Amino acid sequence: MSSKDLYVAQDATYDLICVGFGPAQIATAIANFESPRPSNVIFLEQKPSFSWKASAHLLRSRMENAFIYDLATTRNPRSAFTYTSYLLAKDRLISFANSDRMEPLRIEFEDYLRWCADSFSKQVKYGHKVTSVIPERRNGVVKSWQVVVQDAAGGTQTLRTKNFAFPAPASRDQKARSLINLNMETGRRRVVSYDEYLGGRNALRGPREPRLDVAVVGSGSKTAEIVDDLLTCSNLGNITVVTENESLVPLQILSKETAPPPPRLCSLWVKPTCEEQPALSDTSELLQKVYDRAYEKQVASKGQYSLRIVLARDASNTAEAIAQAGIVISETATETRLVTDGLFDQVDALVLGCRQRSESLEEVQFKRGTVAEDCRMWMLNAHSDEGRTLAKDIAIRTGEIARVVAASASTNASTNDAGRREADRTMVVSARI
């Protein structure tokens, strides 16, 4: 599908402005394109080109959801932007079907996202950062939003919209970050980050005597993936996981369904709006593989080498586990900032909170009488953190946004036409008089 066929606004007024161009925003672009009446939509992405996080993972790792939970299938199975359409275009549909796996490789899913993104290049402004959102009032009520944008050269531009969507504030995994404070710098042990391990893993996999004992410190999905990868190497000795995530502990239920958080009003700019998500998703396949391989390792070595899980709250066992390791692979304490920092300084006084529609969609709630009903804000979250998965409802929820925006644009157009017709009638009567 060529981007030249897409509906693109030529002026600075849009029906919808989206911040970023990740999976959630691409799904929005697709839903809008497939709408009976596509709206004027623009996407403002700070990065110079499309990119996703999947490349930072082990190439053999897979998504945790089946391929049907892509950017379009659950909303429109006949869409030209489904994962099966991508496979057909790449001449890999039969090969994928023969692989007998429902979950795509993450590196392949990243290529699928890029394939979709390329079709909307004319609707995306890469290298453009949104610096502020300004309420535009008429008769004391906000009727639209002015969006101030800065390009890579430092120039600024002001766009206008009635509907504004932006990524949900990034959550901070405090449990994982607290592990970084463990004392791992004593002795002659080498401490490496997850990314360093992924870049130099082959250096650890050669034969040596005595075998190298490894400790992995972390609580997220990457921890399980790296442990799984380490267990595929028969030359390593004992592997110890130091974690605060109890779901990694053997004999726990591997898959535990949790009810979605109920709709609620909450602080929007001060802290993440959603309840903390578990460090691992409900998918138990990876953990089951880890335990299977750990058991095989124990049997093959006649009990000499094994996998050990240590909860970080046990200080003595934690210190012992790290002291015995020849190398420690640790989560990196990366700082994350809320995407809303400074962006809504002039909007704060209007905000009551947010209403959570689903895992992936929240709608900003305003104080009564301050903002017109057709003037909206949404927060989108594809839950693609670490490139593991997408929210299963992302295609459906972005489709709802496209329908609301299209209906609003249609109503405004009808109102404007009615106003023009009334003005024309008034002019005619005046002329007759």
C-alpha positions as CSV (number, residue, x, y, z in Angstrom):
1,M,0.0,0.0,0.0
2,S,1.5,3.3,-1.0
3,S,1.6,6.3,1.4
4,K,0.6,8.5,-1.5
5,D,-3.0,7.1,-1.1
6,L,-3.2,8.2,2.5
7,Y,-5.4,11.1,3.6
8,V,-3.1,13.9,4.9
9,A,-4.1,17.4,6.1
10,Q,-2.3,20.2,4.3
11,D,-2.9,22.9,7.0
12,A,-2.0,23.3,10.7
13,T,-5.4,22.2,12.0
14,Y,-6.0,18.5,12.6
15,D,-8.8,16.3,13.9
16,L,-6.3,14.3,16.0
17,I,-2.6,14.8,17.0
18,C,-0.7,11.9,18.4
19,V,2.6,12.1,20.2
20,G,5.0,9.4,19.2
21,F,4.8,6.7,16.5
22,G,5.1,3.4,18.2
23,P,2.8,0.3,18.0
24,A,-0.2,2.1,19.5
25,Q,0.1,5.1,17.2
26,I,0.6,2.9,14.1
27,A,-2.5,1.0,15.1
28,T,-4.3,4.4,15.3
29,A,-3.1,5.3,11.9
30,I,-4.3,2.0,10.4
31,A,-7.7,2.3,12.1
32,N,-8.1,5.9,10.8
33,F,-7.1,4.8,7.3
34,E,-9.6,2.1,7.3
35,S,-12.4,4.3,8.6
36,P,-15.2,5.1,6.2
37,R,-14.4,8.8,6.7
38,P,-10.6,9.1,7.5
39,S,-9.8,12.1,9.8
40,N,-7.0,14.6,9.5
41,V,-4.4,13.0,11.8
42,I,-0.7,13.7,12.3
43,F,1.9,11.9,14.4
44,L,4.8,13.7,16.0
45,E,7.8,11.5,16.7
46,Q,10.9,12.8,18.5
47,K,13.2,10.1,17.1
48,P,14.7,10.6,13.6
49,S,13.1,7.4,12.2
50,F,11.0,4.5,13.3
51,S,12.6,2.1,15.8
52,W,11.4,-0.4,18.3
53,K,13.0,-2.2,21.3
54,A,13.0,-5.7,20.0
55,S,16.6,-5.5,18.6
56,A,18.0,-5.3,22.1
57,H,16.9,-8.9,22.8
58,L,18.1,-12.3,21.9
59,L,17.3,-12.8,18.3
60,R,15.7,-16.2,18.9
61,S,13.2,-14.8,21.4
62,R,9.5,-14.6,20.5
63,M,6.6,-12.4,21.3
64,E,4.4,-13.6,24.1
65,N,1.1,-13.2,22.3
66,A,-0.1,-15.0,19.2
67,F,0.2,-13.4,15.8
68,I,-3.5,-12.5,15.7
69,Y,-2.9,-9.8,18.4
70,D,-1.3,-7.5,15.9
71,L,-2.2,-4.0,15.0
72,A,-5.3,-4.8,13.0
73,T,-6.7,-8.4,13.1
74,T,-9.0,-8.3,16.1
75,R,-10.6,-5.1,14.7
76,N,-10.6,-6.0,11.0
77,P,-9.4,-9.4,10.0
78,R,-9.6,-8.3,6.3
79,S,-7.2,-5.4,6.9
80,A,-4.2,-5.1,4.6
81,F,-2.1,-4.4,7.7
82,T,-2.5,-7.7,9.5
83,Y,0.5,-9.9,10.4
84,T,-0.7,-12.5,7.9
85,S,-0.7,-9.8,5.2
86,Y,2.8,-8.9,6.1
87,L,3.9,-12.6,5.9
88,L,2.2,-12.9,2.5
89,A,3.9,-9.8,1.2
90,K,7.3,-11.1,2.4
91,D,6.6,-14.6,0.9
92,R,6.8,-16.3,4.3
93,L,3.2,-17.1,5.1
94,I,3.6,-20.9,4.4
95,S,6.9,-21.1,6.2
96,F,5.4,-19.4,9.2
97,A,2.4,-21.8,9.2
98,N,4.7,-24.8,8.9
99,S,6.8,-23.7,11.9
100,D,3.8,-24.7,14.1
101,R,4.2,-21.6,16.3
102,M,1.6,-19.0,17.0
103,E,4.1,-16.4,18.4
104,P,6.2,-14.4,16.0
105,L,9.9,-13.9,16.5
106,R,10.4,-10.5,18.0
107,I,12.9,-9.4,15.3
108,E,10.3,-10.4,12.7
109,F,7.5,-8.5,14.5
110,E,9.7,-5.4,14.6
111,D,10.0,-5.7,10.8
112,Y,6.2,-6.0,10.6
113,L,5.8,-2.8,12.6
114,R,8.3,-1.0,10.3
115,W,6.4,-2.4,7.3
116,C,3.2,-0.9,8.6
117,A,4.9,2.4,9.7
118,D,6.4,2.9,6.2
119,S,2.9,3.2,4.7
120,F,2.2,6.3,6.8
121,S,5.4,8.2,6.3
122,K,3.5,11.2,5.0
123,Q,1.5,11.5,8.2
124,V,4.5,11.3,10.5
125,K,6.8,14.1,11.4
126,Y,10.0,12.5,12.6
127,G,12.5,14.6,14.5
128,H,9.7,16.7,16.0
129,K,9.2,17.1,19.7
130,V,6.0,18.3,21.4
131,T,7.1,21.0,23.9
132,S,3.7,22.2,25.3
133,V,0.0,21.9,24.9
134,I,-2.0,25.1,25.3
135,P,-5.8,25.3,25.9
136,E,-7.6,27.5,23.4
137,R,-10.7,29.1,25.0
138,R,-13.8,30.7,23.6
139,N,-16.3,32.1,26.1
140,G,-14.3,30.7,28.9
141,V,-14.5,27.1,27.7
142,V,-11.6,25.2,26.0
143,K,-12.6,24.4,22.5
144,S,-9.3,23.1,21.1
145,W,-5.7,22.5,21.9
146,Q,-2.7,24.4,20.5
147,V,0.3,22.0,20.2
148,V,3.7,23.6,20.1
149,V,6.3,21.5,18.2
150,Q,10.0,21.9,17.9
151,D,11.9,20.3,15.0
152,A,15.4,19.0,14.9
153,A,16.8,22.3,13.8
154,G,15.3,24.1,16.8
155,G,12.5,25.8,14.9
156,T,9.0,25.8,16.4
157,Q,5.5,25.4,14.9
158,T,2.0,25.6,16.4
159,L,-0.6,23.1,15.4
160,R,-4.3,23.0,16.4
161,T,-6.5,20.0,17.2
162,K,-9.7,19.0,19.1
163,N,-8.3,15.6,20.0
164,F,-4.9,14.8,21.5
165,A,-3.4,11.4,22.2
166,F,-0.1,10.7,23.9
167,P,1.8,7.7,25.4
168,A,0.8,6.9,29.0
169,P,3.5,7.9,31.6
170,A,6.3,5.3,31.8
171,S,6.1,3.3,35.0
172,R,9.2,2.8,37.2
173,D,9.9,-0.8,38.3
174,Q,11.1,0.1,41.8
175,K,11.6,-3.6,42.8
176,A,14.0,-4.2,39.9
177,R,15.8,-0.9,40.6
178,S,16.3,-1.6,44.3
179,L,18.4,-4.7,43.4
180,I,21.0,-2.5,41.8
181,N,22.1,-1.4,45.3
182,L,23.3,-4.9,46.2
183,N,27.0,-5.1,47.1
184,M,28.5,-6.7,44.0
185,E,31.7,-4.8,43.7
186,T,33.9,-6.8,46.2
187,G,36.3,-9.5,45.2
188,R,37.4,-10.2,41.7
189,R,34.0,-10.9,40.2
190,R,33.1,-9.2,37.0
191,V,29.7,-7.4,36.9
192,V,28.1,-6.9,33.4
193,S,24.8,-5.4,32.4
194,Y,22.1,-7.3,30.4
195,D,23.1,-5.4,27.3
196,E,26.8,-6.3,27.7
197,Y,25.8,-9.9,28.1
198,L,23.8,-9.9,24.9
199,G,26.7,-8.4,23.0
200,G,29.4,-10.8,24.3
201,R,27.5,-13.9,25.3
202,N,29.7,-16.2,23.2
203,A,32.8,-15.4,25.4
204,L,31.0,-17.2,28.3
205,R,30.0,-20.3,26.5
206,G,33.4,-21.9,25.9
207,P,34.7,-24.9,28.0
208,R,36.7,-24.1,31.1
209,E,37.7,-25.9,34.3
210,P,36.4,-25.3,36.8
211,R,33.2,-24.4,35.3
212,L,32.1,-20.8,35.6
213,D,29.3,-20.1,38.1
214,V,26.9,-17.2,37.0
215,A,24.6,-15.0,39.0
216,V,21.7,-13.1,37.3
217,V,20.3,-10.2,39.3
218,G,16.9,-8.9,38.2
219,S,13.1,-9.2,38.3
220,G,11.8,-8.6,34.8
221,S,11.2,-10.6,31.7
222,K,14.8,-10.2,30.5
223,T,16.0,-12.0,33.6
224,A,14.0,-15.1,32.6
225,E,15.2,-14.8,29.0
226,I,18.9,-14.6,30.0
227,V,18.6,-17.5,32.4
228,D,16.9,-19.5,29.7
229,D,19.8,-18.7,27.4
230,L,22.4,-19.6,30.0
231,L,20.8,-23.0,30.6
232,T,21.3,-23.9,26.9
233,C,25.1,-23.8,27.5
234,S,26.3,-27.1,28.9
235,N,29.8,-25.6,29.8
236,L,28.5,-23.4,32.6
237,G,28.4,-24.4,36.2
238,N,25.7,-23.3,38.7
239,I,23.3,-20.5,37.8
240,T,21.8,-18.4,40.5
241,V,19.0,-15.9,40.1
242,V,18.7,-13.1,42.7
243,T,15.3,-11.6,42.3
244,E,12.4,-9.8,44.0
245,N,9.9,-11.4,41.6
246,E,8.2,-14.3,43.4
247,S,6.8,-15.6,40.1
248,L,10.3,-16.8,39.3
249,V,10.4,-19.1,42.3
250,P,9.9,-22.8,41.5
251,L,6.7,-24.5,42.7
252,Q,4.7,-21.3,42.3
253,I,1.7,-21.2,39.9
254,L,3.2,-20.4,36.5
255,S,0.1,-18.8,35.1
256,K,-2.1,-16.7,37.3
257,E,-4.9,-14.7,35.7
258,T,-5.5,-11.3,37.3
259,A,-8.5,-9.1,36.8
260,P,-8.0,-5.8,35.0
261,P,-8.0,-2.8,37.3
262,P,-11.4,-1.2,37.6
263,P,-12.1,2.3,36.0
264,R,-11.0,5.0,38.5
265,L,-10.0,8.6,38.7
266,C,-6.3,9.1,39.7
267,S,-3.5,11.5,39.6
268,L,-2.4,12.0,36.0
269,W,0.8,13.9,35.9
270,V,2.4,13.1,39.3
271,K,2.7,9.4,38.9
272,P,1.9,6.6,36.5
273,T,-1.9,6.2,36.1
274,C,-2.2,2.5,35.8
275,E,-1.7,0.0,38.5
276,E,1.8,-1.6,38.5
277,Q,1.8,-4.5,36.0
278,P,3.6,-7.7,37.1
279,A,7.2,-8.0,36.0
280,L,6.2,-11.0,33.9
281,S,3.1,-11.5,31.8
282,D,0.6,-14.3,32.3
283,T,2.4,-16.4,29.7
284,S,4.0,-19.4,31.5
285,E,5.8,-20.9,28.5
286,L,9.1,-19.2,29.1
287,L,9.2,-20.1,32.8
288,Q,8.3,-23.7,32.0
289,K,11.2,-23.9,29.6
290,V,13.5,-22.5,32.3
291,Y,12.5,-25.1,34.8
292,D,12.6,-27.9,32.2
293,R,16.2,-27.0,31.2
294,A,17.2,-26.5,34.8
295,Y,16.0,-30.1,35.5
296,E,17.8,-31.4,32.5
297,K,21.0,-29.7,33.7
298,Q,20.7,-31.2,37.1
299,V,20.1,-34.7,35.8
300,A,23.0,-34.5,33.2
301,S,25.5,-33.3,35.8
302,K,24.3,-35.9,38.4
303,G,23.3,-33.1,40.7
304,Q,26.6,-31.3,40.6
305,Y,25.2,-28.2,38.8
306,S,21.8,-26.7,39.2
307,L,19.6,-23.6,39.0
308,R,19.0,-21.7,42.2
309,I,16.4,-19.0,42.8
310,V,17.1,-16.6,45.7
311,L,14.6,-14.0,46.8
312,A,16.4,-10.7,47.5
313,R,14.7,-10.2,50.8
314,D,16.8,-12.9,52.3
315,A,20.0,-10.9,52.8
316,S,22.3,-13.7,53.9
317,N,21.4,-16.0,51.0
318,T,21.7,-13.0,48.6
319,A,25.2,-12.2,49.7
320,E,26.3,-15.8,49.5
321,A,24.8,-16.3,46.1
322,I,26.7,-13.2,44.7
323,A,29.9,-14.1,46.5
324,Q,30.1,-17.6,44.9
325,A,29.5,-16.3,41.3
326,G,32.4,-15.8,38.9
327,I,30.4,-13.3,36.9
328,V,27.3,-11.3,37.8
329,I,24.8,-10.3,35.1
330,S,22.7,-7.4,36.4
331,E,19.8,-5.3,35.4
332,T,20.8,-1.8,34.4
333,A,19.3,1.1,36.5
334,T,18.1,3.2,33.7
335,E,16.3,6.4,34.6
336,T,12.9,6.9,33.0
337,R,11.1,10.2,32.8
338,L,7.4,10.7,32.4
339,V,6.5,11.8,28.9
340,T,4.3,14.4,30.4
341,D,7.1,16.4,32.1
342,G,6.4,20.0,31.4
343,L,4.1,19.2,28.6
344,F,0.8,20.1,30.3
345,D,1.7,22.9,32.6
346,Q,-1.1,25.0,31.2
347,V,-3.6,22.1,31.2
348,D,-3.0,20.9,34.8
349,A,-5.7,23.2,36.3
350,L,-8.3,21.7,34.1
351,V,-7.6,18.0,34.9
352,L,-9.7,16.0,37.3
353,G,-8.0,12.7,36.6
354,C,-8.3,9.8,34.2
355,R,-10.7,7.0,33.5
356,Q,-9.1,3.7,32.5
357,R,-11.0,2.2,29.6
358,S,-8.8,-0.9,29.3
359,E,-5.2,-2.0,29.6
360,S,-4.1,0.1,26.7
361,L,-6.4,3.1,26.8
362,E,-7.2,5.9,29.3
363,E,-9.3,9.0,28.8
364,V,-8.4,12.2,30.5
365,Q,-11.3,13.6,32.6
366,F,-11.7,17.4,33.0
367,K,-13.4,19.4,35.6
368,R,-17.0,20.1,34.7
369,G,-17.6,23.1,32.5
370,T,-14.0,23.7,31.7
371,V,-13.6,21.8,28.4
372,A,-16.0,21.2,25.6
373,E,-17.3,17.7,25.2
374,D,-15.9,17.2,21.8
375,C,-12.4,18.3,23.0
376,R,-10.6,15.2,24.2
377,M,-7.4,13.7,25.4
378,W,-6.3,10.1,25.6
379,M,-3.4,8.1,26.9
380,L,-2.3,5.1,24.8
381,N,-0.1,2.3,26.1
382,A,0.7,-0.6,23.8
383,H,2.5,-2.4,26.7
384,S,5.4,-3.1,24.4
385,D,7.9,-2.5,27.2
386,E,11.1,-4.5,26.5
387,G,9.5,-5.6,23.2
388,R,7.8,-8.6,24.8
389,T,4.2,-8.2,23.7
390,L,1.4,-5.8,22.7
391,A,-1.8,-5.3,24.6
392,K,-4.3,-7.7,23.1
393,D,-6.9,-5.0,22.7
394,I,-4.7,-2.3,21.1
395,A,-6.3,-2.7,17.6
396,I,-9.8,-2.5,19.0
397,R,-9.2,0.5,21.3
398,T,-7.4,2.5,18.7
399,G,-10.4,1.7,16.4
400,E,-12.6,3.3,19.0
401,I,-10.5,6.5,19.0
402,A,-10.7,6.6,15.2
403,R,-14.5,6.3,15.3
404,V,-14.9,9.0,18.0
405,V,-12.6,11.4,16.1
406,A,-14.4,10.7,12.8
407,A,-17.8,11.3,14.4
408,S,-16.6,14.5,16.0
409,A,-15.1,15.8,12.7
410,S,-18.4,14.9,10.9
411,T,-20.5,16.7,13.5
412,N,-18.3,19.8,13.3
413,A,-18.4,19.8,9.5
414,S,-22.2,19.6,9.6
415,T,-22.4,22.4,12.1
416,N,-20.1,24.5,10.0
417,D,-22.2,23.8,6.9
418,A,-25.4,24.7,8.8
419,G,-23.8,27.9,10.0
420,R,-22.7,28.8,6.5
421,R,-26.2,28.1,5.1
422,E,-27.8,30.3,7.8
423,A,-25.3,33.1,7.0
424,D,-26.2,32.8,3.3
425,R,-29.9,33.0,4.1
426,T,-29.3,36.1,6.2
427,M,-27.4,37.7,3.4
428,V,-30.2,37.0,1.0
429,V,-32.9,38.4,3.3
430,S,-30.8,41.5,3.9
431,A,-30.3,42.0,0.2
432,R,-34.0,41.8,-0.5
433,I,-34.7,44.3,2.2
